[in-house]
Amino acid sequence: MKTTLRKIGNSRGVLIPAAFLAACEINTEIEMRQEGQRIIIEPLKTVRAGWFKGYQAANDTEAWAGLVETTEENEDWQW
């Protein structure tokens, strides 16, 4: 797609079609960087996004193996 830069104050801007943004899953925040003579625009990913997607703690017997409940855990905390 060919387009032109538009003057916006002291800067320049380009209109990106909504279909492009939707296809790239870009909402409001982006990461923008320069690689050589290219400008790379990517959706801003949240840190650790999707780490626990589909995780079922009840099925993770290895993570909970060996844990023992102590009497201190049953006492009320004092603040």
Backbone atoms as SQL, in Angstrom:
CREATE TABLE atoms (id INTEGER PRIMARY KEY, chain TEXT, resi INTEGER, resn TEXT, atom TEXT, x REAL, y REAL, z REAL);
INSERT INTO atoms VALUES
  (1, 'A', 1, 'MET', 'N', 0.838, -1.169, 0.000),
  (2, 'A', 1, 'MET', 'CA', 0.000, 0.000, 0.000),
  (3, 'A', 1, 'MET', 'C', 0.884, 1.233, 0.000),
  (4, 'A', 2, 'LYS', 'N', 0.595, 2.156, -0.842),
  (5, 'A', 2, 'LYS', 'CA', 1.337, 3.406, -0.918),
  (6, 'A', 2, 'LYS', 'C', 0.511, 4.492, -0.240),
  (7, 'A', 3, 'THR', 'N', 1.170, 5.323, 0.575),
  (8, 'A', 3, 'THR', 'CA', 0.500, 6.417, 1.272),
  (9, 'A', 3, 'THR', 'C', 1.481, 7.569, 1.417),
  (10, 'A', 4, 'THR', 'N', 1.033, 8.659, 2.003),
  (11, 'A', 4, 'THR', 'CA', 1.904, 9.823, 2.178),
  (12, 'A', 4, 'THR', 'C', 1.978, 10.203, 3.646),
  (13, 'A', 5, 'LEU', 'N', 3.064, 10.887, 3.996),
  (14, 'A', 5, 'LEU', 'CA', 3.203, 11.421, 5.344),
  (15, 'A', 5, 'LEU', 'C', 2.431, 12.724, 5.429),
  (16, 'A', 6, 'ARG', 'N', 1.815, 12.951, 6.576),
  (17, 'A', 6, 'ARG', 'CA', 1.048, 14.179, 6.792),
  (18, 'A', 6, 'ARG', 'C', 1.703, 14.992, 7.895),
  (19, 'A', 7, 'LYS', 'N', 1.665, 16.288, 7.756),
  (20, 'A', 7, 'LYS', 'CA', 2.246, 17.184, 8.749),
  (21, 'A', 7, 'LYS', 'C', 1.312, 17.253, 9.951),
  (22, 'A', 8, 'ILE', 'N', 1.894, 17.007, 11.126),
  (23, 'A', 8, 'ILE', 'CA', 1.163, 17.098, 12.392),
  (24, 'A', 8, 'ILE', 'C', 2.042, 17.916, 13.333),
  (25, 'A', 9, 'GLY', 'N', 1.796, 19.207, 13.430),
  (26, 'A', 9, 'GLY', 'CA', 2.649, 20.087, 14.225),
  (27, 'A', 9, 'GLY', 'C', 4.043, 20.103, 13.631),
  (28, 'A', 10, 'ASN', 'N', 5.065, 19.841, 14.472),
  (29, 'A', 10, 'ASN', 'CA', 6.439, 19.777, 13.997),
  (30, 'A', 10, 'ASN', 'C', 6.827, 18.369, 13.561),
  (31, 'A', 11, 'SER', 'N', 5.884, 17.444, 13.603),
  (32, 'A', 11, 'SER', 'CA', 6.168, 16.044, 13.280),
  (33, 'A', 11, 'SER', 'C', 5.461, 15.647, 11.998),
  (34, 'A', 12, 'ARG', 'N', 5.548, 14.380, 11.673),
  (35, 'A', 12, 'ARG', 'CA', 4.853, 13.798, 10.533),
  (36, 'A', 12, 'ARG', 'C', 4.082, 12.582, 11.014),
  (37, 'A', 13, 'GLY', 'N', 2.993, 12.289, 10.339),
  (38, 'A', 13, 'GLY', 'CA', 2.182, 11.137, 10.703),
  (39, 'A', 13, 'GLY', 'C', 1.692, 10.404, 9.475),
  (40, 'A', 14, 'VAL', 'N', 1.272, 9.194, 9.696),
  (41, 'A', 14, 'VAL', 'CA', 0.718, 8.376, 8.614),
  (42, 'A', 14, 'VAL', 'C', -0.561, 7.728, 9.149),
  (43, 'A', 15, 'LEU', 'N', -1.600, 7.677, 8.321),
  (44, 'A', 15, 'LEU', 'CA', -2.831, 7.010, 8.707),
  (45, 'A', 15, 'LEU', 'C', -2.690, 5.526, 8.395),
  (46, 'A', 16, 'ILE', 'N', -2.976, 4.692, 9.388),
  (47, 'A', 16, 'ILE', 'CA', -2.900, 3.244, 9.211),
  (48, 'A', 16, 'ILE', 'C', -4.328, 2.715, 9.169),
  (49, 'A', 17, 'PRO', 'N', -4.713, 2.027, 8.111),
  (50, 'A', 17, 'PRO', 'CA', -6.080, 1.518, 8.005),
  (51, 'A', 17, 'PRO', 'C', -6.440, 0.599, 9.174),
  (52, 'A', 18, 'ALA', 'N', -7.686, 0.663, 9.603),
  (53, 'A', 18, 'ALA', 'CA', -8.156, -0.134, 10.729),
  (54, 'A', 18, 'ALA', 'C', -7.958, -1.628, 10.481),
  (55, 'A', 19, 'ALA', 'N', -8.099, -2.071, 9.250),
  (56, 'A', 19, 'ALA', 'CA', -7.908, -3.494, 8.940),
  (57, 'A', 19, 'ALA', 'C', -6.467, -3.934, 9.214),
  (58, 'A', 20, 'PHE', 'N', -5.505, -3.067, 8.914),
  (59, 'A', 20, 'PHE', 'CA', -4.099, -3.371, 9.209),
  (60, 'A', 20, 'PHE', 'C', -3.897, -3.505, 10.722),
  (61, 'A', 21, 'LEU', 'N', -4.431, -2.552, 11.463),
  (62, 'A', 21, 'LEU', 'CA', -4.279, -2.571, 12.920),
  (63, 'A', 21, 'LEU', 'C', -4.921, -3.814, 13.523),
  (64, 'A', 22, 'ALA', 'N', -6.103, -4.168, 13.050),
  (65, 'A', 22, 'ALA', 'CA', -6.791, -5.354, 13.565),
  (66, 'A', 22, 'ALA', 'C', -6.009, -6.620, 13.235),
  (67, 'A', 23, 'ALA', 'N', -5.482, -6.712, 12.026),
  (68, 'A', 23, 'ALA', 'CA', -4.723, -7.891, 11.619),
  (69, 'A', 23, 'ALA', 'C', -3.457, -8.059, 12.456),
  (70, 'A', 24, 'CYS', 'N', -2.878, -6.951, 12.901),
  (71, 'A', 24, 'CYS', 'CA', -1.660, -6.987, 13.724),
  (72, 'A', 24, 'CYS', 'C', -1.974, -6.985, 15.215),
  (73, 'A', 25, 'GLU', 'N', -3.263, -7.000, 15.562),
  (74, 'A', 25, 'GLU', 'CA', -3.717, -6.963, 16.961),
  (75, 'A', 25, 'GLU', 'C', -3.158, -5.757, 17.699),
  (76, 'A', 26, 'ILE', 'N', -3.175, -4.607, 17.051),
  (77, 'A', 26, 'ILE', 'CA', -2.724, -3.352, 17.656),
  (78, 'A', 26, 'ILE', 'C', -3.941, -2.589, 18.138),
  (79, 'A', 27, 'ASN', 'N', -3.932, -2.216, 19.425),
  (80, 'A', 27, 'ASN', 'CA', -5.031, -1.445, 19.991),
  (81, 'A', 27, 'ASN', 'C', -4.630, 0.012, 20.147),
  (82, 'A', 28, 'THR', 'N', -4.120, 0.386, 21.317),
  (83, 'A', 28, 'THR', 'CA', -3.777, 1.784, 21.545),
  (84, 'A', 28, 'THR', 'C', -2.291, 2.014, 21.769),
  (85, 'A', 29, 'GLU', 'N', -1.598, 1.062, 22.381),
  (86, 'A', 29, 'GLU', 'CA', -0.182, 1.251, 22.671),
  (87, 'A', 29, 'GLU', 'C', 0.664, 0.399, 21.738),
  (88, 'A', 30, 'ILE', 'N', 1.767, 0.987, 21.276),
  (89, 'A', 30, 'ILE', 'CA', 2.656, 0.298, 20.347),
  (90, 'A', 30, 'ILE', 'C', 4.092, 0.392, 20.820),
  (91, 'A', 31, 'GLU', 'N', 4.910, -0.472, 20.287),
  (92, 'A', 31, 'GLU', 'CA', 6.368, -0.407, 20.436),
  (93, 'A', 31, 'GLU', 'C', 6.898, -0.004, 19.066),
  (94, 'A', 32, 'MET', 'N', 7.692, 1.060, 19.001),
  (95, 'A', 32, 'MET', 'CA', 8.212, 1.537, 17.730),
  (96, 'A', 32, 'MET', 'C', 9.733, 1.618, 17.827),
  (97, 'A', 33, 'ARG', 'N', 10.397, 1.084, 16.794),
  (98, 'A', 33, 'ARG', 'CA', 11.864, 1.121, 16.781),
  (99, 'A', 33, 'ARG', 'C', 12.348, 1.248, 15.342),
  (100, 'A', 34, 'GLN', 'N', 13.607, 1.585, 15.225),
  (101, 'A', 34, 'GLN', 'CA', 14.224, 1.756, 13.912),
  (102, 'A', 34, 'GLN', 'C', 15.210, 0.623, 13.676),
  (103, 'A', 35, 'GLU', 'N', 15.129, 0.014, 12.503),
  (104, 'A', 35, 'GLU', 'CA', 16.098, -0.996, 12.078),
  (105, 'A', 35, 'GLU', 'C', 16.613, -0.573, 10.710),
  (106, 'A', 36, 'GLY', 'N', 17.798, -0.018, 10.668),
  (107, 'A', 36, 'GLY', 'CA', 18.338, 0.507, 9.413),
  (108, 'A', 36, 'GLY', 'C', 17.479, 1.676, 8.949),
  (109, 'A', 37, 'GLN', 'N', 16.931, 1.554, 7.749),
  (110, 'A', 37, 'GLN', 'CA', 16.054, 2.598, 7.232),
  (111, 'A', 37, 'GLN', 'C', 14.584, 2.198, 7.339),
  (112, 'A', 38, 'ARG', 'N', 14.273, 1.276, 8.218),
  (113, 'A', 38, 'ARG', 'CA', 12.899, 0.825, 8.403),
  (114, 'A', 38, 'ARG', 'C', 12.376, 1.267, 9.766),
  (115, 'A', 39, 'ILE', 'N', 11.111, 1.564, 9.816),
  (116, 'A', 39, 'ILE', 'CA', 10.426, 1.853, 11.076),
  (117, 'A', 39, 'ILE', 'C', 9.550, 0.650, 11.385),
  (118, 'A', 40, 'ILE', 'N', 9.776, 0.014, 12.522),
  (119, 'A', 40, 'ILE', 'CA', 9.037, -1.171, 12.932),
  (120, 'A', 40, 'ILE', 'C', 8.018, -0.758, 13.986),
  (121, 'A', 41, 'ILE', 'N', 6.767, -1.065, 13.743),
  (122, 'A', 41, 'ILE', 'CA', 5.681, -0.780, 14.684),
  (123, 'A', 41, 'ILE', 'C', 5.054, -2.110, 15.080),
  (124, 'A', 42, 'GLU', 'N', 5.031, -2.413, 16.369),
  (125, 'A', 42, 'GLU', 'CA', 4.476, -3.667, 16.872),
  (126, 'A', 42, 'GLU', 'C', 3.532, -3.387, 18.031),
  (127, 'A', 43, 'PRO', 'N', 2.576, -4.287, 18.272),
  (128, 'A', 43, 'PRO', 'CA', 1.709, -4.104, 19.431),
  (129, 'A', 43, 'PRO', 'C', 2.539, -4.226, 20.710),
  (130, 'A', 44, 'LEU', 'N', 2.210, -3.432, 21.703),
  (131, 'A', 44, 'LEU', 'CA', 2.918, -3.482, 22.979),
  (132, 'A', 44, 'LEU', 'C', 2.435, -4.705, 23.745),
  (133, 'A', 45, 'LYS', 'N', 3.345, -5.594, 24.021),
  (134, 'A', 45, 'LYS', 'CA', 3.014, -6.821, 24.755),
  (135, 'A', 45, 'LYS', 'C', 3.239, -6.594, 26.243),
  (136, 'A', 46, 'THR', 'N', 2.296, -7.049, 27.039),
  (137, 'A', 46, 'THR', 'CA', 2.471, -6.941, 28.480),
  (138, 'A', 46, 'THR', 'C', 3.465, -8.003, 28.936),
  (139, 'A', 47, 'VAL', 'N', 4.219, -7.676, 29.957),
  (140, 'A', 47, 'VAL', 'CA', 5.221, -8.585, 30.478),
  (141, 'A', 47, 'VAL', 'C', 4.527, -9.835, 31.005),
  (142, 'A', 48, 'ARG', 'N', 5.047, -10.960, 30.654),
  (143, 'A', 48, 'ARG', 'CA', 4.552, -12.268, 31.089),
  (144, 'A', 48, 'ARG', 'C', 3.135, -12.570, 30.598),
  (145, 'A', 49, 'ALA', 'N', 2.718, -11.966, 29.531),
  (146, 'A', 49, 'ALA', 'CA', 1.378, -12.217, 28.991),
  (147, 'A', 49, 'ALA', 'C', 1.259, -13.667, 28.554),
  (148, 'A', 50, 'GLY', 'N', 0.210, -14.319, 28.992),
  (149, 'A', 50, 'GLY', 'CA', -0.076, -15.682, 28.584),
  (150, 'A', 50, 'GLY', 'C', 0.712, -16.763, 29.306),
  (151, 'A', 51, 'TRP', 'N', 1.469, -16.413, 30.334),
  (152, 'A', 51, 'TRP', 'CA', 2.264, -17.417, 31.027),
  (153, 'A', 51, 'TRP', 'C', 1.409, -18.538, 31.613),
  (154, 'A', 52, 'PHE', 'N', 0.249, -18.172, 32.147),
  (155, 'A', 52, 'PHE', 'CA', -0.574, -19.159, 32.836),
  (156, 'A', 52, 'PHE', 'C', -1.826, -19.528, 32.058),
  (157, 'A', 53, 'LYS', 'N', -1.853, -19.203, 30.780),
  (158, 'A', 53, 'LYS', 'CA', -3.015, -19.516, 29.964),
  (159, 'A', 53, 'LYS', 'C', -3.164, -21.038, 29.885),
  (160, 'A', 54, 'GLY', 'N', -4.305, -21.530, 30.321),
  (161, 'A', 54, 'GLY', 'CA', -4.565, -22.963, 30.286),
  (162, 'A', 54, 'GLY', 'C', -3.969, -23.748, 31.440),
  (163, 'A', 55, 'TYR', 'N', -3.288, -23.072, 32.362),
  (164, 'A', 55, 'TYR', 'CA', -2.668, -23.777, 33.492),
  (165, 'A', 55, 'TYR', 'C', -3.726, -24.216, 34.495),
  (166, 'A', 56, 'GLN', 'N', -3.655, -25.457, 34.915),
  (167, 'A', 56, 'GLN', 'CA', -4.560, -26.005, 35.926),
  (168, 'A', 56, 'GLN', 'C', -3.729, -26.451, 37.120),
  (169, 'A', 57, 'ALA', 'N', -3.795, -25.703, 38.216),
  (170, 'A', 57, 'ALA', 'CA', -2.983, -26.012, 39.397),
  (171, 'A', 57, 'ALA', 'C', -3.325, -27.390, 39.960),
  (172, 'A', 58, 'ALA', 'N', -4.594, -27.776, 39.880),
  (173, 'A', 58, 'ALA', 'CA', -4.999, -29.069, 40.431),
  (174, 'A', 58, 'ALA', 'C', -4.316, -30.226, 39.706),
  (175, 'A', 59, 'ASN', 'N', -3.961, -30.039, 38.445),
  (176, 'A', 59, 'ASN', 'CA', -3.307, -31.093, 37.669),
  (177, 'A', 59, 'ASN', 'C', -1.791, -31.083, 37.805),
  (178, 'A', 60, 'ASP', 'N', -1.239, -30.091, 38.486),
  (179, 'A', 60, 'ASP', 'CA', 0.207, -29.952, 38.621),
  (180, 'A', 60, 'ASP', 'C', 0.659, -30.575, 39.933),
  (181, 'A', 61, 'THR', 'N', 0.703, -31.890, 39.970),
  (182, 'A', 61, 'THR', 'CA', 1.068, -32.588, 41.211),
  (183, 'A', 61, 'THR', 'C', 2.547, -32.426, 41.538),
  (184, 'A', 62, 'GLU', 'N', 3.383, -32.235, 40.530),
  (185, 'A', 62, 'GLU', 'CA', 4.818, -32.104, 40.757),
  (186, 'A', 62, 'GLU', 'C', 5.161, -30.812, 41.496),
  (187, 'A', 63, 'ALA', 'N', 4.456, -29.731, 41.189),
  (188, 'A', 63, 'ALA', 'CA', 4.747, -28.442, 41.824),
  (189, 'A', 63, 'ALA', 'C', 4.384, -28.453, 43.304),
  (190, 'A', 64, 'TRP', 'N', 3.377, -29.229, 43.666),
  (191, 'A', 64, 'TRP', 'CA', 2.902, -29.223, 45.051),
  (192, 'A', 64, 'TRP', 'C', 3.422, -30.412, 45.854),
  (193, 'A', 65, 'ALA', 'N', 4.173, -31.282, 45.261),
  (194, 'A', 65, 'ALA', 'CA', 4.687, -32.460, 45.950),
  (195, 'A', 65, 'ALA', 'C', 5.654, -32.063, 47.056),
  (196, 'A', 66, 'GLY', 'N', 5.536, -32.719, 48.179),
  (197, 'A', 66, 'GLY', 'CA', 6.462, -32.487, 49.275),
  (198, 'A', 66, 'GLY', 'C', 6.104, -31.332, 50.197),
  (199, 'A', 67, 'LEU', 'N', 5.029, -30.589, 49.900),
  (200, 'A', 67, 'LEU', 'CA', 4.626, -29.496, 50.783),
  (201, 'A', 67, 'LEU', 'C', 3.906, -30.063, 52.000),
  (202, 'A', 68, 'VAL', 'N', 4.275, -29.574, 53.170),
  (203, 'A', 68, 'VAL', 'CA', 3.692, -30.049, 54.416),
  (204, 'A', 68, 'VAL', 'C', 3.117, -28.859, 55.167),
  (205, 'A', 69, 'GLU', 'N', 1.889, -28.993, 55.643),
  (206, 'A', 69, 'GLU', 'CA', 1.265, -27.923, 56.413),
  (207, 'A', 69, 'GLU', 'C', 1.824, -27.945, 57.830),
  (208, 'A', 70, 'THR', 'N', 2.203, -26.773, 58.337),
  (209, 'A', 70, 'THR', 'CA', 2.745, -26.680, 59.694),
  (210, 'A', 70, 'THR', 'C', 1.727, -26.020, 60.614),
  (211, 'A', 71, 'THR', 'N', 1.967, -26.113, 61.916),
  (212, 'A', 71, 'THR', 'CA', 1.044, -25.504, 62.882),
  (213, 'A', 71, 'THR', 'C', 1.085, -23.981, 62.793),
  (214, 'A', 72, 'GLU', 'N', 2.235, -23.409, 62.411),
  (215, 'A', 72, 'GLU', 'CA', 2.350, -21.961, 62.279),
  (216, 'A', 72, 'GLU', 'C', 1.425, -21.418, 61.194),
  (217, 'A', 73, 'GLU', 'N', 1.176, -22.199, 60.172),
  (218, 'A', 73, 'GLU', 'CA', 0.305, -21.753, 59.097),
  (219, 'A', 73, 'GLU', 'C', -1.145, -21.643, 59.528),
  (220, 'A', 74, 'ASN', 'N', -1.513, -22.368, 60.568),
  (221, 'A', 74, 'ASN', 'CA', -2.888, -22.341, 61.040),
  (222, 'A', 74, 'ASN', 'C', -3.142, -21.230, 62.054),
  (223, 'A', 75, 'GLU', 'N', -2.088, -20.589, 62.542),
  (224, 'A', 75, 'GLU', 'CA', -2.249, -19.518, 63.538),
  (225, 'A', 75, 'GLU', 'C', -2.608, -18.214, 62.829),
  (226, 'A', 76, 'ASP', 'N', -3.352, -17.344, 63.542),
  (227, 'A', 76, 'ASP', 'CA', -3.697, -16.037, 62.987),
  (228, 'A', 76, 'ASP', 'C', -2.466, -15.149, 62.946),
  (229, 'A', 77, 'TRP', 'N', -2.391, -14.348, 61.926),
  (230, 'A', 77, 'TRP', 'CA', -1.308, -13.398, 61.804),
  (231, 'A', 77, 'TRP', 'C', -1.565, -12.211, 62.712),
  (232, 'A', 78, 'GLN', 'N', -0.497, -11.632, 63.255),
  (233, 'A', 78, 'GLN', 'CA', -0.618, -10.428, 64.054),
  (234, 'A', 78, 'GLN', 'C', 0.063, -9.291, 63.314),
  (235, 'A', 79, 'TRP', 'N', -0.627, -8.181, 63.150),
  (236, 'A', 79, 'TRP', 'CA', -0.082, -7.030, 62.438),
  (237, 'A', 79, 'TRP', 'C', 0.296, -5.958, 63.396);
